[in-house]
Amino acid sequence: MDATADELAGVVDLFGGLTRDELERALSELAFRTDGQSVDDATVDDAIEDAIERFALVRYERIAPSAGRSTDVSFDEPLLVAGPTAFPSPPEHADDLPHILEIEPRSPDREALGEQVFERFARAAIEALEEDDDERVRELLDVSYDIETWAPIDLADERARLDDELD
């Protein structure tokens, strides 16, 4: 199964977010249900990393409801959530996944998620500027508008720095 970034986003969106292991398990189930095949781990890893790089998936570091981090593994692993550039499109048979995986729906804190995406975007912008990567700078300029629509974030300063690089 070769999942696109939008299909990956569609799978995680069914649950509100999945850990990487849960997403890989979901993709294995889909591959088996679709064509009786297994998934190539390297291909899945590449697809997930590409989706994260393009902001189609974003990592969400959850904080346990108590005062600090929980000893519960589920809170120690970040969730992958459909990101600002995604058009979540669940692949064929994805509707069966909540029943198969028995994972309860999750509701990420949108404000905290927005802050984490802001930090991730700022780091990506710095890297692109330091590397004089004009192609990545252009991509990030486009992504900045998607992020602002997706979350209550103001990226005007970061966008100005990126725009200055291209002038």
C-alpha positions in Angstrom: 0.0 0.0 0.0 1.4 3.3 -1.0 -0.4 5.9 1.0 -0.4 9.6 0.0 0.0 12.3 2.6 -3.7 13.1 2.4 -4.6 9.4 2.9 -2.3 9.3 6.0 -4.0 12.4 7.3 -7.4 10.8 6.5 -6.5 7.8 8.6 -5.3 9.8 11.6 -8.2 12.1 11.3 -10.6 9.2 11.8 -9.3 9.0 15.4 -8.3 12.7 16.0 -4.7 11.5 16.1 -2.7 8.3 16.3 0.8 7.4 17.6 3.2 6.4 14.9 2.9 2.7 15.9 -0.8 2.9 15.7 -0.7 4.6 12.3 1.7 1.9 11.0 -0.7 -0.8 12.4 -3.6 0.9 10.7 -1.8 0.9 7.4 -0.9 -2.7 7.8 -4.6 -3.5 8.3 -5.6 -1.5 5.3 -3.0 -3.1 3.1 -4.2 -6.6 4.1 -7.9 -5.7 3.7 -7.3 -4.0 0.3 -5.1 -6.5 -1.5 -4.0 -9.1 1.0 -0.5 -7.6 1.1 1.7 -6.4 3.8 3.2 -2.9 3.9 6.9 -2.1 3.3 8.1 -0.6 6.6 10.7 1.6 4.8 8.0 2.9 2.4 5.6 3.7 5.3 8.4 5.5 7.2 9.3 7.6 4.2 5.6 8.5 3.5 5.1 9.5 7.2 8.3 11.6 7.3 7.4 13.2 4.0 3.9 14.1 5.3 5.5 15.6 8.4 8.0 17.6 6.4 5.2 19.0 4.3 2.9 19.7 7.3 0.3 17.3 6.1 0.8 15.5 9.4 2.0 17.2 12.6 3.3 15.8 15.8 1.3 16.7 18.9 3.1 16.2 22.2 0.4 15.6 24.7 0.5 16.5 28.4 -1.1 14.1 30.9 -4.1 15.5 32.7 -2.2 15.5 36.0 0.5 18.1 36.9 3.3 16.5 34.8 4.0 13.7 32.4 2.2 10.5 33.0 3.8 7.2 33.3 1.2 6.0 30.8 3.0 5.3 27.5 0.1 6.8 25.5 1.0 10.2 26.8 4.7 9.8 26.3 4.3 9.2 22.6 3.3 12.1 20.4 0.2 11.8 18.3 0.3 12.3 14.6 -2.6 14.7 13.7 -3.9 15.9 10.3 -1.9 19.1 9.6 -2.6 22.4 7.9 -1.7 21.4 4.4 -3.6 18.1 4.4 -6.9 17.3 2.6 -7.7 14.3 4.7 -8.9 11.5 2.4 -9.4 8.1 4.1 -8.3 5.3 1.8 -10.6 2.4 0.9 -11.7 0.4 3.9 -10.5 3.0 6.4 -14.0 3.3 7.9 -13.5 -0.1 9.4 -10.3 0.9 11.3 -11.9 2.3 14.5 -13.6 -1.1 15.0 -10.5 -3.1 14.1 -8.0 -1.1 16.1 -10.3 -0.4 19.1 -8.8 3.0 19.7 -11.0 5.6 21.3 -11.3 9.0 19.4 -9.0 11.7 20.6 -9.4 15.4 20.8 -6.1 17.3 20.7 -6.0 20.6 22.4 -6.1 22.9 19.4 -4.4 25.8 21.1 -1.5 23.6 22.3 -1.3 21.9 18.9 -1.2 25.4 17.3 1.7 26.4 19.5 3.6 23.3 18.7 3.1 23.8 15.0 4.3 27.4 15.4 7.5 26.2 17.0 8.0 23.5 14.3 7.4 26.1 11.6 9.8 28.6 13.1 12.5 25.9 13.3 11.9 24.9 9.7 12.1 28.5 8.6 15.5 29.0 10.4 16.8 25.8 8.8 15.7 26.9 5.3 17.3 30.3 5.8 20.6 29.0 7.2 20.8 26.6 4.3 19.9 29.2 1.7 17.3 26.8 0.4 15.1 29.1 -1.7 12.8 26.2 -2.7 12.1 25.3 0.9 11.6 29.0 1.7 8.9 29.2 -1.0 7.3 26.1 0.3 7.2 27.5 3.9 5.8 30.8 2.7 2.9 28.9 1.2 2.5 26.7 4.3 2.4 29.8 6.5 -0.9 30.8 5.1 -2.3 27.3 5.6 -1.2 27.3 9.2 -2.8 30.6 9.9 -6.1 29.4 8.5 -5.8 26.1 10.4 -4.8 27.4 13.9 -5.0 30.8 15.7 -1.4 31.6 14.9 0.2 34.8 13.5 3.2 34.0 11.3 3.6 37.5 9.9 7.1 38.0 11.3 8.3 34.6 10.2 6.8 35.1 6.7 8.5 38.6 6.5 11.9 36.9 7.2 11.3 34.3 4.6 10.1 36.8 2.1 13.2 39.0 2.7 15.4 36.0 1.8 13.8 35.8 -1.6 14.2 39.5 -2.4 
